[in-house]
Amino acid sequence: MAIASFADKGADLELVGITKRFPGFTAIEALDLSIPAGSFFALLGPSGCGKTTTLRLVAGLEEPTAGRILIGGKDVTSTKPFQRPVNTVFQSYALFPHMTILENVAFGLRRRKVGDPVAKAHEALRLVELDHLAARRPAQLSGGQQQRVALARAIVNRPALLLLDEPLGALDLKLRRQMQLELKTIQTEVGLTFLHVTHDQEEAMTMADTVAVMNKGRIEQMGAPEELYELPRTAFVANFLGQSNLFTGQVTGSSADAIVVDVAGVPITVPRTRAKRHAGEVTIGVRPEKVSLLTEAPAPDSARNVLGPGRVTDVSFSGVSTQYLVQVPGVGELTVFAQNMVFGPVVHEGAEVWISWNADHGFGLEDDPADGPRFAPDDSTESIAVQRRIALEEELEQA
Amino acid sequence: MAFTAFSSQAVVEQAPRKRSVIALVLLLPGILYLVLFFLAPLISLIITSFQQPVLDGDIGEYTAGFQWQNYADAMAEYWPLVLRAFGYALIATVLALVISYPIAYFIGVKARRWPLLQSLMLTLVIAPFFISFLLRTLAWKQIMSDEGPIVVFLKSIAVLPSDGHLTGTAFSVIFGLTYNFIPFMTLPLYATLERLDTRYIEAGADLYASPWTTFRKITIPLSMPGIVSGTLLTFIPAAGDYINASRDFLGSSSTAMVGNAIEANFLVLQNYPIAAALSIVLMAVILIIVGIYVRRSGTEDLI
């Protein structure tokens, strides 16, 4: 057997040119991925992006059409799942219903003929604070408890690599937060390599050291969570990881440390180091919370970019901040998050506003604007309704 | 409880507390049916089993009595047939299980992606029912007859001695029982395996269990309800069967089972008390065996 003993620390995982085709569609296309030992790696993407397939390939539950999988430097591509030093926390938990919690946890140990499986299973259950339920059956436990048992059942084996398939998906928000912290603590304590698959960007960002954003079977961008958020390279990442205001325009000027992009006639400055493309037509963007809302035209300032005037089309209060939608003619709809420093919204729907942001906060995407979507056309029923209402109100005011 | 083995879910719904007339009306046909066609004949059978012969009466003339002796006589004369019946039924049940499990697993698990193939195969499993069970058993008698191809072939390769037979042997009776009850085994097995969550199998493989270990430790325990109901549906009728073991079909006098003794006593010897006593014994033994079996199989644990 490939694995005879406990892994004393996590192993690194390497995927080389992995392609997986199912009849009728390609789930993963020429994927290269390298996860260093001992890291908490999150694979983030919308459903159907191939992230779960990637996980199943690593676990050995699917066979790649092409490519190689290496765990700790050893090629495991052609080995069966039970021969791989990998354990999975399944999305459905998949706890064996006919066994007690204790027997579920001891299952892997017994299969590998590890000495004293019962004591080790109890120890793992203590780690997830469920030892007092060892004699129960899975059906007698709540969802959160089952999730912790599934986790104990996997980590008790000390796999070189632990795979987590959206294990927190079924939990409510509070329990989710708690489990996220617990998972992170366990990972740090045990020092295993975690590969976590999720569609929850917040979960990925709070837990992982490295996040890879996956879309349509490809990794769009990979890096530390802050890096991904601050400098998204593609429109997909910019919009999947948080929200972004994106603009497309021609580069009209360029200096040693900045480029100037013409957006609907307004020059917008982006730092050269934060932009991936420096000439031709480019897409640039700024995060909504970096933007401030002004009720009158600001004095020209070379350090700030200004767009406007625009009209506020929607105000939604969300506790910590308020989200404003601002329609700027020629540019489209922009999103602004404003911290609620004062009581109530600063401006109301229909107000005329300018928006401005520090030129250092902009970013330029790697995408060729010709490939990706430009501004989403303003023909959603919601925006049509808002426009109608504004038009009506104006009419009434004039009357 | 014992009979949850037959239901798909052991979780008992909270019964409505209110005394309902509708519930009684709904139950009435079932209760009437059971009283008329089970309880009344059973009581009549028990009474018959204690009857004594009429002095100077004709053959087959009996009067009410309380003759325990009937049971002792029946057992003294027919105990080898009772043993044989349970032995044959047990072997046939095990064989039917071994043959049916792969079929049911294929239809219920492997063929899930092709519903058309699934229904086609299920139809094939029950297709033999379209032809009378007597006809099919007679057909096997022909096939296994001394001039039939099987015997000729077995003799030619010296597996069977030149004066050997297949019909009338324990082999042909057990074969007939197995063949006739395979659909009763396959269908409940299919019903359980069709619902088997293959994610448990993946989890087993993920936890270092080889395919064989996963099968033993996960698939078999999870399909226990199907195994229990399939074996019961095979074992109970097989133990009382008298067609396969009958001289007119696949058996001979040396393969007679308790069913043949009951038939002979009722219809030929007209020794009704002995026949009734044998029937009661058969029923009691089956009840005891089934009770122990269901208790031991531990299906109550399955949700």
Interface residues (C-beta under 8 A of the other chain):
Chain A: I3 A59 G60 L61 K80 P81 F82 Q83 V86 N87 T88 F90 S92 A94 L95 F96 P97 H98 F107 G108 R111 R112 R137 A139 R153 N157
Chain B: D197 R199 Y200 E202 A203 G204 A205 D206 L207 Y208 A209 S210 P211 T213 T214 K217 I218 P221 L222 M224 D301 L302 I303
